[in-house]
Amino acid sequence: ILNVEQSPQSLHVQEGDSTNFTCSFPSSNFYALHWYRWETAKSPEALFVMTLNGDEKKKGRISATLNTKEGYSYLYIKGSQPEDSATYLCASDSGTYKYIFGTGTRLKVLA
Amino acid sequence: NAGVTQTPKFQVLKTGQSMTLQCAQDMNHNSMYWYRQDPGMGLRLIYYSASEGTTDKGEVPNGYNVSRLNKREFSLRLESAAPSQTSVYFCASRWDRAGEQYFGPGTRLTVT
């Protein structure tokens, strides 16, 4: 994989549902994987920076895992709330100053 | 701390006009970045500056120039705007080549 791919592109879930998204990234020249949360009309905000294979990070109801050998990361949201509605971006970082961003997963949580 | 600030927030240009987008950060970060965001395309890197006095091309540099004026400020110039440059422009900074990036609020540019 040369690009960063995220799936699904968008999804709608009901309040209280748990959900997860996937980020696939180049496993060669890996330095770090970043997750950002991007609300409409705002700017992206960092959620997690992950560097080690097998890493798992958690912030409240949101968690992420990392597999650097196969080049994927999962983001999980437990018990989705309307305020979780946003676009979730991942970015592959090779440690060369430049990120490669995915196109994001647009999440809409319905009350 | 204001973080990363950008001016202007909105701008409308006619084809062929020029303008400079300003970005400043007060976090003492070494590296700074300019991205454009287009529907379905995600964030694409235009130019970046690893440190004061250096700049490098990103993925989509054509039609743009940049200046790293000092450690705080990184400007993006459109010399002759084209409709294809209609986009939302984000400036970002981070401490060095590792770690998270901090983004400004964006500039929405329309070229008619």
Chai-1 contact restraints between the chains, C-beta under 6 A:
chainA,res_idxA,chainB,res_idxB,connection_type,confidence,min_distance_angstrom,max_distance_angstrom,comment,restraint_id
A,S43,B,F103,contact,1.0,0.0,6.0,A-B,restraint_1
A,S43,B,P105,contact,1.0,0.0,6.0,A-B,restraint_2
A,S43,B,G106,contact,1.0,0.0,6.0,A-B,restraint_3
A,P44,B,F103,contact,1.0,0.0,6.0,A-B,restraint_4
A,A46,B,E100,contact,1.0,0.0,6.0,A-B,restraint_5
A,V49,B,E100,contact,1.0,0.0,6.0,A-B,restraint_6
A,G95,B,R97,contact,1.0,0.0,6.0,A-B,restraint_7
A,Y97,B,S31,contact,1.0,0.0,6.0,A-B,restraint_8
A,Y97,B,Y48,contact,1.0,0.0,6.0,A-B,restraint_9
A,Y97,B,A50,contact,1.0,0.0,6.0,A-B,restraint_10
A,Y97,B,R97,contact,1.0,0.0,6.0,A-B,restraint_11
A,K98,B,L45,contact,1.0,0.0,6.0,A-B,restraint_12
A,F101,B,G42,contact,1.0,0.0,6.0,A-B,restraint_13
A,F101,B,L43,contact,1.0,0.0,6.0,A-B,restraint_14
A,T103,B,G42,contact,1.0,0.0,6.0,A-B,restraint_15
